[in-house]
Amino acid sequence: MWKLLNERLPTDDVLCIMGFYLPSKCGFCNNLESLHHTLLKCEFSKAIWRFFEGLFDVHYAGDSYLQHYLSSWSINSGSTLLGVMHKLIIPPTMCWNLWKSRNKLKYEDIISTRQQVIAHVVADLKPCFPSFPREFS
């Protein structure tokens, strides 16, 4: 999460800043790749976030910065066990699975569907909260 929040993951825009000039392309939609785009603004990523926003009743009407979006989960989560899960487990798990899907596509030419990414997020969440929620079974 540190690399994500400090924009140190090796997306095309970061590599360019470091002096590696490569063609930039989001593998999910063919737009220019950046961390914010790939994990939040791309239609592929948006659909996955919307699924979990609906499931956990998270509402976000702010700007497009990933850090602000992730903190909106904290604001909407409260102090219950489910609230702690919102804040500490769900957003990082979603980012991790989007990042893995991006890397599988970029380096192995393996395409993940939205449903597959959602299923991977759910599979990663179940050990953390085994009885949650029944709709996933």
C-alpha positions as MATLAB code, in Angstrom:
seq = 'MWKLLNERLPTDDVLCIMGFYLPSKCGFCNNLESLHHTLLKCEFSKAIWRFFEGLFDVHYAGDSYLQHYLSSWSINSGSTLLGVMHKLIIPPTMCWNLWKSRNKLKYEDIISTRQQVIAHVVADLKPCFPSFPREFS';
ca = [
       0.000    0.000    0.000;
       2.892    2.383    0.652;
       3.975    2.217   -2.984;
       0.419    2.735   -4.144;
      -0.298    5.711   -1.866;
       3.041    7.322   -2.711;
       2.664    6.656   -6.448;
       5.714    4.419   -6.654;
       4.201    1.489   -8.532;
       5.826    1.051  -11.960;
       3.040    2.300  -14.210;
       3.999    3.741  -17.586;
       3.820    7.360  -16.376;
       6.118    6.653  -13.400;
       8.602    4.786  -15.610;
       8.665    7.786  -17.960;
       9.530   10.109  -15.055;
      12.369    7.710  -14.206;
      13.729    8.007  -17.756;
      12.214    4.876  -19.318;
      10.305    6.113  -22.346;
       7.906    3.396  -23.432;
       4.615    3.452  -25.307;
       1.928    4.018  -22.690;
      -1.282    2.016  -22.853;
      -3.762    0.832  -20.258;
      -4.242   -2.851  -20.971;
      -7.878   -2.700  -19.902;
      -8.994    0.099  -22.255;
      -6.020    1.328  -24.366;
      -5.947    4.840  -22.821;
      -2.690    6.208  -21.398;
      -1.644    4.254  -18.331;
      -1.265    5.942  -14.970;
      -1.812    4.629  -11.471;
      -4.990    6.669  -10.995;
      -6.340    5.608  -14.361;
      -5.546    1.910  -14.059;
      -6.811    1.447  -10.505;
      -9.680    3.936  -10.415;
     -10.711    5.792  -13.587;
     -10.573    3.060  -16.231;
     -14.060    1.722  -17.065;
     -12.857   -1.785  -16.187;
     -11.752   -0.681  -12.709;
     -14.768    1.582  -12.200;
     -17.137   -1.339  -12.737;
     -15.377   -3.368  -10.058;
     -15.357   -0.464   -7.570;
     -19.053    0.200   -8.296;
     -19.902   -3.422   -7.547;
     -18.334   -3.211   -4.085;
     -19.615    0.334   -3.489;
     -23.135   -0.986   -4.015;
     -22.525   -3.990   -1.829;
     -21.163   -1.905    1.060;
     -23.210    1.264    0.496;
     -20.180    3.475   -0.103;
     -20.893    6.786   -1.846;
     -18.166    8.885   -3.386;
     -18.753   12.112   -5.265;
     -15.301   13.657   -4.968;
     -12.387   14.183   -7.296;
     -10.418   11.558   -9.111;
      -7.440   11.153   -6.792;
      -6.968    7.579   -5.681;
      -5.895    8.587   -2.173;
      -9.095   10.624   -1.674;
     -11.217    7.806   -3.001;
      -9.614    5.266   -0.666;
     -10.118    7.570    2.312;
     -13.815    7.930    1.385;
     -14.199    4.286    2.368;
     -12.907    5.202    5.839;
     -15.274    8.144    6.162;
     -18.279    6.008    5.255;
     -17.280    2.987    7.309;
     -17.897    3.825   10.984;
     -16.312    2.010   13.904;
     -18.079   -1.364   13.740;
     -16.271   -4.539   12.723;
     -17.721   -4.156    9.245;
     -16.553   -0.534    9.274;
     -13.012   -1.595   10.104;
     -13.208   -4.102    7.269;
     -14.286   -1.332    4.882;
     -11.348    0.812    5.852;
      -8.501   -1.638    6.278;
      -9.229   -4.665    4.145;
     -11.572   -4.086    1.216;
      -9.930   -1.168   -0.673;
      -6.386   -2.587   -0.474;
      -7.670   -6.013   -1.526;
      -9.404   -4.480   -4.522;
      -6.306   -2.487   -5.498;
      -4.139   -5.594   -5.146;
      -6.390   -7.652   -7.402;
      -6.656   -4.902  -10.017;
      -2.862   -4.587   -9.965;
      -2.429   -8.366  -10.355;
      -4.868   -8.373  -13.284;
      -2.985   -5.491  -14.889;
       0.310   -7.362  -14.518;
      -1.090  -10.650  -15.842;
      -2.293   -8.825  -18.916;
       0.865   -6.769  -19.404;
       3.438   -9.503  -18.793;
       1.631  -12.779  -19.505;
      -1.105  -11.755  -21.985;
      -3.732  -13.241  -19.656;
      -6.997  -11.314  -19.793;
      -9.154  -11.182  -16.668;
     -12.853  -10.402  -16.830;
     -14.518   -8.093  -14.326;
     -16.276  -11.095  -12.833;
     -12.951  -12.880  -12.359;
     -11.419   -9.891  -10.564;
     -14.501   -9.602   -8.334;
     -14.276  -13.340   -7.589;
     -10.583  -12.968   -6.666;
     -11.381  -10.057   -4.326;
     -14.130  -12.115   -2.696;
     -11.816  -15.129   -2.350;
      -9.192  -12.923   -0.681;
     -11.784  -11.388    1.679;
     -13.400  -14.632    2.842;
     -10.500  -15.779    5.094;
     -10.520  -12.366    6.783;
     -14.226  -12.459    7.477;
     -15.511  -16.031    6.915;
     -19.241  -15.402    7.368;
     -19.304  -12.382    5.127;
     -21.528  -11.896    3.055;
     -23.729  -14.778    2.071;
     -24.342  -13.416   -1.415;
     -20.822  -14.505   -2.354;
     -21.451  -18.187   -1.757;
];
